[in-house]
Amino acid sequence: MRKAITRFLNPLRCAGLAILIATTACTAAEDSPNVLFISMDDLNDWVEPLGGHAQARTPNLTRLANQSVNFTRAYCTSPGCNPSRTSVMTGLAPHTSGVYSNYQDWREVITEYTSLGKYLRERGYYSAGAGKIYHYHMVDPSCWDEYWQQD
């Protein structure tokens, strides 16, 4: 009788364990939402989700914005693009980082940093970048699983 009960309970235990593992995996996936960071250079607020402009039609960005969290009150920390981009990607203002001009390589100025790409990568995200997030030669390969350099 005991063997019959054990034979009956073992598959139930396995099924229960499988459900527990699946539930844990689903919960873990919900705890780590997808992150898509889009950085656009010299765009102003001409895209439709930010007010638009008669000459700028951006229906795909509108659809994406309608399904996303949007930051509509972003301010730059510097009029120079390199110090401003460095601030966005590291969270350090120019007066903290020491990056004040477009000619400074931020990796040489900031010796200890965690960039947005590196932060996400260290937490198990696949971190990919492309284009001109930093000035061309200033991309740090350790921050990305994959980076497509602009030609």
N, C-alpha and C positions, 0 to 999 in steps of 0.2 A: 504494500500500500504506500509506504514511504517513497519508494522509487517512482511510483506512478505520479505522486504529487510533485516530486522533484522534476520529473520529465515534463510535467505540465507547467511548473513555475519557471524553469530555466528560459523557455522562449519568451515568457512574459517579462522576465527580468531583462533579457536582451532588448526586447521591444521598448521597455521603459527607459533603458539606458540610451537607446538610439533616439528616442523622443527628447530626452534630457539634453543630449549633445546637440541635436538639431535646434532646440529652443535656445540653448546657450549661444550657438553660432548666429542665430537670427538676432538675438539681443545684442551681441557684439557688433553686428553689422549696423544695427540701428544707432548704437552709441558712436559710431564713426561715420558721419554723413559724408557724402561726396563733396569735395571742395573744388571749385573752378574759379580761379582768379584771372581776370582778364585785365591787362594793362594796355591802355591805348595812348599813344603819343600825340600830343597837340590836337586833340579831338574837340576840346571845349565841351559844351553841353549840346552839341548839334544832333546827337542821336535822339530818336523819337522818345525813348523812355525818360529822358532828361529835359524834355521840352521841345526838342526838335528844331529843325531849320528847313526851309522850303527846298533847299538843294540836297538835303541829306535824307534819304529814305532808308530806314534800317528795320525792316519787318522782322528779320531773324533775331536781332537784339531785343526787339519789343516782345517777341514770344518768350525768349529766354528770361527777360526781366519779369514777365508776368508769372513765372514759375520759380522765382528766386528770391533771395534776400538781397536787397539793393542798398548801397550806401550812397545817398544822394547829397550829403553834406560833407564832402571830402575837401580838405584844404591842404595845399602843399606847404612844406616846411622851409622851402627855399625857392627863389626864382630860377636857380640853376637846375638843370635836369638831373645831373649826376648826384648832387647832394639830396635832391628830392627823392629820386628813385632809391638811393641808399637808405633813406629814412623809411620809406614804405617797406622795403624788403628786410630791414633789420630792426625796425622799431626805435632806432636811435636818431634823435634830432642832430642837425649839423653841429650845434654847439657842444654836443656830447660826443659825437663820433669823430669830429675834427675834419670831416669831409666838407669843404667849402666851395670847391671849384669843379668844373667839368674835366679838368686835366689830372685829377688825383685818382689813383687806383685805390678804391675803397678797401680792397683786401690787404694792402700794405699799410693803410692808415689805421684800420680797426684790426687789432691783433686777435682779440677774443670777441666772437660774435656768433649769433645763431640767426641765420636768414630764414625767411618764411619757408623756402624750399627745404632747407635742412631741418627745420622744426617739424614739418609734416613728415619728412622722410624718416626721422628718428622715431616717429610714432606709428610706423608701419604703413604709411601712405606711399603710393607710387607717385613720385615727384618728377614731373616733366616740365620743361620750359622750352620756349622758342622765341626767336626774334630779338628785339632790342629791349629787354627788361633792364639790363645794365648797358653801359656803353660797350661796344662790340667786343673788345678784348678783355673785358673785366668780369666775365662769367666764371664763377667758381664751380668746377666740376664736382666737388664734394657735396654740393647742395642738391644735386639732381641725379635721379636714376638715368635720365636721358635728357639731352638738351640739343635742340636743332638750332645751330648757329645761323645767323643771317649772313648772307653773302654780300 
